[in-house]
Amino acid sequence: MNTSGKARIAILISGRGSNLQAFIDACESGDLDASIALVLSNNPDAAGLARAAAAGIPTACVNHREFPSREAFDAALVAKLQPVEPDLVILAGFMRILTPVFITPFTGKLLNIHPSLLPKYPGLDTHRRALAAGDSEAGVTVHFVTPELDGGPPVIQARVPINPGDTPEALAARVIVQEHVIYPIAAKWQLQHRLQLDEQGATLDGKRIPASGIDYVPGID
């Protein structure tokens, strides 16, 4: 049982953990009244594990290559997370498709961030696809996780303009700045019990969130 009083966050990563750092900073500054109870990776070489350890955060690895199926891997993830009793599970660059074996135990407290303005461009190569389509803007979406890939109800989106001559790399660099802003905001809403998931979608303070999520504006709280 969690007796510390603070909400407990578990963060799943596969790589360097740039969004993980945004959560570390938000917890240290008090913007998030929570502690990171565990950073869990599927990749033993993930640089984010060292980032977490340097911040004094417990880490663990469940290597997906050691399991015969997605379901067996997901069951092992659940077994690592359940003793931590997380109030919120954050996917921060976790590059594995999750099955209901993992999703169901954490339904309603499982968030992901995706680098596009969902429902546009689920999956990979989002910035290249936005540029190829001639879009005037791109962005990032925080959404609840459901069994549909990148298809859970959006919570909040941040938009960035696409500039003439943009490359996928240049666009990604601007989008990730917004990722680090809006992800802790969505987490705060969930931990304050203001954000809820139901069969119709997501609500904030009892009001239905639009199908594309809430548009981020500076100062939103």
C-alpha positions in Angstrom: 0.0 0.0 0.0 1.2 3.5 -0.8 1.5 5.4 2.5 3.7 8.3 1.3 0.7 10.5 0.5 2.1 11.6 -2.8 0.7 10.2 -6.1 2.9 7.6 -7.7 3.8 7.7 -11.4 5.4 4.9 -13.3 7.0 5.8 -16.6 7.8 3.4 -19.5 10.5 4.2 -21.9 12.5 2.6 -24.8 15.1 5.3 -25.5 16.7 8.4 -24.2 13.8 9.6 -22.1 13.4 13.3 -23.0 9.8 13.2 -21.9 10.9 11.4 -18.8 13.1 14.4 -18.0 10.1 16.7 -18.3 8.4 14.6 -15.6 11.5 14.6 -13.4 11.6 18.4 -13.7 7.8 18.8 -13.0 8.0 16.6 -9.9 11.1 18.4 -8.6 9.6 21.9 -9.2 6.3 21.0 -7.5 4.3 21.5 -10.7 3.3 17.9 -10.3 2.5 16.9 -6.7 3.8 13.3 -7.4 6.8 11.1 -7.3 8.2 8.9 -10.0 8.0 5.4 -8.4 9.6 3.5 -11.2 11.1 3.9 -14.7 10.6 0.7 -16.7 12.1 -0.1 -20.1 11.9 -2.9 -22.6 15.5 -2.0 -23.7 18.4 -2.7 -21.4 20.5 -0.1 -23.3 17.9 2.7 -23.0 19.7 5.9 -22.1 16.7 7.0 -20.1 17.5 4.3 -17.5 20.7 6.1 -16.7 18.9 9.4 -16.6 16.4 8.0 -14.1 19.1 6.4 -11.9 21.0 9.7 -11.8 17.9 11.3 -10.5 17.6 8.7 -7.8 14.6 7.0 -9.3 14.2 3.2 -9.2 14.5 1.5 -12.6 13.8 -1.9 -14.1 14.0 -3.6 -17.4 11.8 -6.3 -19.0 13.4 -7.2 -22.3 10.7 -8.0 -24.8 13.1 -10.2 -26.8 13.0 -12.7 -24.0 9.3 -13.5 -24.4 7.5 -15.7 -26.9 4.5 -13.3 -27.4 3.3 -9.8 -26.8 0.9 -11.1 -24.2 3.6 -12.8 -22.2 5.8 -9.7 -22.3 2.8 -7.5 -21.3 2.1 -9.9 -18.4 5.7 -9.5 -17.2 5.3 -5.7 -17.4 2.2 -5.8 -15.3 4.0 -8.0 -12.7 6.7 -5.3 -12.4 4.3 -2.5 -12.1 1.6 -3.8 -9.7 3.8 -3.8 -6.6 4.5 -0.1 -7.2 0.8 0.6 -7.1 1.0 3.5 -9.6 -1.7 6.1 -9.7 -0.7 6.9 -13.3 1.2 5.1 -15.9 3.0 7.2 -18.6 4.2 5.9 -21.9 7.2 8.1 -22.9 8.6 6.9 -26.1 7.8 3.3 -25.3 8.1 1.6 -28.6 6.0 -1.5 -28.1 2.5 -2.2 -29.2 0.6 -3.1 -26.0 -2.2 -5.7 -25.7 -5.2 -5.8 -23.5 -3.2 -7.9 -21.0 -1.3 -4.7 -20.1 -3.9 -2.1 -21.0 -6.9 -3.5 -19.1 -5.3 -3.4 -15.5 -4.4 0.3 -16.0 -7.5 1.5 -18.0 -8.2 5.2 -17.1 -4.8 5.8 -15.7 -2.6 5.0 -18.8 -1.5 7.9 -21.0 0.6 8.1 -24.1 2.0 11.0 -26.2 2.0 10.9 -30.0 3.8 13.3 -32.3 0.9 14.3 -34.5 -2.5 16.0 -34.3 -4.5 12.8 -33.9 -6.5 11.3 -35.5 -4.0 12.3 -38.3 -1.0 10.1 -38.7 -1.2 7.3 -36.2 1.9 5.1 -36.2 5.4 6.1 -37.2 7.0 8.8 -39.5 4.5 11.4 -38.5 6.5 14.4 -39.4 7.5 13.1 -42.8 3.9 12.3 -43.5 2.7 15.7 -42.5 5.2 17.4 -44.7 4.4 15.1 -47.6 0.7 15.9 -47.3 1.4 19.6 -47.5 -0.1 20.3 -44.1 0.2 23.9 -42.7 0.6 22.7 -39.1 1.7 19.7 -37.1 1.8 19.0 -33.4 1.4 16.5 -30.6 -1.4 14.8 -28.8 -1.6 13.3 -25.3 -4.3 10.6 -25.3 -5.7 7.8 -23.2 -4.4 4.4 -24.2 -6.9 1.8 -25.5 -6.4 -1.3 -27.5 -6.6 0.7 -30.8 -3.1 1.9 -31.8 -2.9 5.6 -31.1 -6.7 5.6 -31.1 -7.6 6.3 -27.5 -9.5 9.5 -26.7 -7.3 12.6 -27.0 -6.8 14.8 -23.9 -4.8 17.8 -25.1 -3.0 18.8 -28.3 -0.4 21.4 -29.0 0.1 22.8 -32.5 3.1 24.1 -34.3 3.3 25.8 -37.8 5.0 24.0 -40.6 7.5 26.4 -42.1 8.7 26.6 -45.7 11.7 24.3 -46.2 11.0 22.3 -43.1 12.6 18.9 -42.7 11.2 16.1 -40.6 14.1 16.7 -38.2 13.5 20.4 -37.9 9.8 19.9 -37.4 10.4 17.2 -34.8 12.7 19.5 -32.8 9.9 22.1 -32.5 7.2 19.6 -31.7 9.2 18.0 -28.9 9.4 21.3 -27.1 5.6 21.2 -26.9 5.5 17.6 -25.8 7.5 18.5 -22.7 4.9 21.2 -21.9 1.6 19.4 -22.4 2.4 15.9 -21.1 2.8 17.0 -17.4 -0.4 19.1 -17.7 -2.4 16.1 -18.7 -0.8 14.0 -16.0 -1.7 16.7 -13.4 -5.3 16.7 -14.5 -5.5 12.9 -14.1 -3.8 12.9 -10.7 -6.2 15.6 -9.5 -9.1 13.3 -10.6 -10.3 16.1 -13.0 -9.6 13.9 -16.1 -11.8 10.8 -16.6 -12.2 8.1 -19.2 -15.6 6.6 -19.9 -17.2 4.7 -22.8 -18.0 7.9 -24.7 -14.5 9.3 -24.4 -12.7 11.7 -22.0 -14.0 14.4 -19.7 -12.3 17.2 -17.9 -14.0 18.7 -14.8 -17.2 16.8 -15.9 -17.2 18.4 -19.4 -16.8 16.3 -22.5 -13.4 16.8 -24.2 -13.6 17.4 -28.0 -12.8 14.5 -30.2 -9.5 16.1 -31.1 -8.6 17.0 -27.6 -8.2 20.4 -25.8 -6.1 22.9 -27.7 -3.2 24.0 -25.6 -2.7 27.7 -24.9 -0.1 29.2 -22.6 -1.4 29.5 -19.1 -3.9 26.6 -19.4 -4.2 24.8 -16.0 
